[in-house]
Amino acid sequence: MNTQATERIGLIAGAGEIPVYFAKKAREAGLRVVSVAFTDEIDACLKPLVEKNYSISLVKIGKILKTLEEEGIKDILILGKVDKKMIFKPQLFDLDTLKIFWSFRTHQDKSMMLKIIEEIESRGFTVLDQMECMKELYPGKGVLTRRQPTDKEMEDIEFGFPIARYMADQEIGQTIVVKNKTVIAVEAVEGTDQTIERGCSLGREECKVIKVSRTSQDYRYDSPGIGPRTLEGLIRGKATVLALEAGRVLVIERDEVVAQADRAGISIVCV
């Protein structure tokens, strides 16, 4: 936990393990957290770990910010996955969300999130950098597992890495699945887990999964990452390698992830 001591931190929480991890570490460090979760399910996970909790839909940005203002929050950390399909349901938006929505130049992740952060900071909040808060989660170069990737597997990784970076920089997705120097699947709006499922189904066995960051990744709103659920997908799909961009992709619950991979004979390599 690398967060500096502060009065209180506002945690805007999407799905996944990352918000829960941060809330646990913040509590251990004596930091006071007020959470706003996008669903009741996420809220239930955070409730035992935070000072105060709220469950407010993502499409109610005005209500979220008003709640944090009333709590006296100045610093905000945005963590977790968001259901991107919500952008196709503007009928559910509150007025503040509609105002932001109609100001989007595109519906790409970066464009939307920068506009949302601009709105948040215009109200006097500071949006914290995820990597600065949790540097311990970003492994450097090397192999994390007992099994090293083979020379042939490394050829697939070296083939796929620049393609993955290009797709990420085009705001398409940050994960690809490759086999025999062929791109089998590219992440889009469906997210990492479904991309792995689809790619491994099409490629059958021995696929390699590559996850990277954008060249100009903004860690205030998005940290590409993997966790135990990612490994479960690789195991079901009989993939053999998971390649991550070193120092820029986070690994949540690393001990469990590595143990899962070791049991399945999967190699995890940070490039």
Stockholm file with secondary structure:
# STOCKHOLM 1.0

chainA/1-271         MNTQATERIGLIAGAGEIPVYFAKKAREAGLRVVSVAFTDEIDACLKPLVEKNYSISLVKIGKILKTLEEEGIKDILILGKVDKKMIFKPQLFDLDTLKIFWSFRTHQDKSMMLKIIEEIESRGFTVLDQMECMKELYPGKGVLTRRQPTDKEMEDIEFGFPIARYMADQEIGQTIVVKNKTVIAVEAVEGTDQTIERGCSLGREECKVIKVSRTSQDYRYDSPGIGPRTLEGLIRGKATVLALEAGRVLVIERDEVVAQADRAGISIVCV
#=GR chainA/1-271 SS CCCCCCSCEEEEECBSSHHHHHHHHHHHTTCCEEEEESSHHHHHHHGGGSSEEEECCTTCHHHHHHHHHHTTCCEEEEESBCCGGGGGCGGGCCHHHHHHHHHCSCCSHHHHHHHHHHHHHHTTCEECCHHHHCGGGSCCSEECSSSCCCHHHHHHHHHHHHHHHHHHHTTSCSEEEEETTEEEEECCTTCHHHHHHHHHHHHCSSCEEEECCCTTCCTTTCCCEECHHHHHHHHHTTCCEEEECTTTSEETTHHHHHHHHHHHTCEEEEC
#=GC SS_cons         CCCCCCSCEEEEECBSSHHHHHHHHHHHTTCCEEEEESSHHHHHHHGGGSSEEEECCTTCHHHHHHHHHHTTCCEEEEESBCCGGGGGCGGGCCHHHHHHHHHCSCCSHHHHHHHHHHHHHHTTCEECCHHHHCGGGSCCSEECSSSCCCHHHHHHHHHHHHHHHHHHHTTSCSEEEEETTEEEEECCTTCHHHHHHHHHHHHCSSCEEEECCCTTCCTTTCCCEECHHHHHHHHHTTCCEEEECTTTSEETTHHHHHHHHHHHTCEEEEC
//
